[in-house]
Amino acid sequence: MACNVVAGRLVPPGGIIYEGEHWLVSHQVSPVLLRGFLIIKTRRHCEHLADLTDAEAAEFGPILRDVSRALSDVVSPAKVYSCSFGEQVTHIHFYVIPRYPDLPASGLKTLDEIMRFKQHQCSDDEAAHIAAQVKARLKR
């Protein structure tokens, strides 16, 4: 999916939130498991963190910080997690995941609850609205 988003063959809800020299940010694509579940992915196909170029690595930190800050402003989570896991998509990607106050204060339990119970699932329209708000804050 990440390669399809980068190539423009798949448009996530709200489109691309951030487009840098080496990275793109978008909302998770359907089905949207969580309001504000953002994904940061490299523009070039890269499968491993160790394969990032110096330029990609240097651009990543500020993007992660700025996206986390903007997402916090938009959805007011109790915490924002960031992680990279899963091999279903071989394109390296990092999740930026808001933990809402009614979710467990444990990363693994939060992920389990998001995946199994889908209590914070939202429509593509809601995801697009959040994406637009995050994008607006990043442009400030």
C-alpha positions, -999 to 999 in steps of 0.1 A, spaced: 0 0 0 28 25 9 42 22 -26 8 28 -41 3 60 -20 38 73 -30 30 66 -67 -4 83 -64 -23 51 -73 -40 51 -39 -53 83 -23 -56 82 15 -84 100 32 -76 137 30 -47 131 5 -11 137 14 -7 157 47 30 164 43 53 160 13 90 165 18 120 157 -2 123 122 12 91 115 31 53 116 28 27 117 56 -9 106 52 -38 92 73 -42 54 74 -62 41 44 -95 23 46 -106 7 68 -96 34 91 -89 17 124 -84 49 145 -91 86 142 -58 103 135 -38 71 128 -11 87 106 16 70 85 51 85 76 67 67 46 97 72 25 93 84 -11 117 58 -25 111 22 -19 132 12 12 125 -19 33 147 -14 63 156 14 88 193 6 83 189 13 46 179 50 50 203 75 35 218 102 57 195 127 41 164 106 48 174 100 84 181 138 89 147 147 75 128 121 95 133 135 131 118 169 125 89 154 105 81 130 133 82 158 159 61 182 138 35 157 128 32 145 164 28 180 177 2 189 150 -18 157 157 -18 164 194 -32 199 187 -60 184 165 -72 154 184 -60 161 220 -48 126 228 -35 115 262 -3 104 243 11 100 208 30 68 200 53 63 171 65 30 159 74 9 129 63 -27 127 47 -52 104 59 -69 73 27 -71 52 39 -39 36 76 -41 27 80 -4 23 94 11 55 67 32 73 63 46 107 29 49 125 20 80 145 -8 68 167 -29 89 191 -38 72 224 -71 85 235 -78 88 272 -102 58 272 -75 35 257 -51 16 279 -19 34 289 3 7 275 14 7 239 8 -30 232 -25 -31 249 -35 0 230 -26 -16 197 -45 -47 206 -76 -28 215 -74 -7 183 -70 -38 161 -96 -60 179 -123 -38 191 -122 -9 166 -139 14 191 -122 45 176 -128 35 140 -139 64 118 -152 71 83 -130 82 55 -147 117 58 -137 120 95 -101 108 86 -100 134 58 -111 161 82 -84 152 107 -58 151 78 -68 185 67 -65 200 102 -30 184 107 -19 196 73 -30 232 82 -10 231 114 21 219 97 20 249 73 22 274 102 
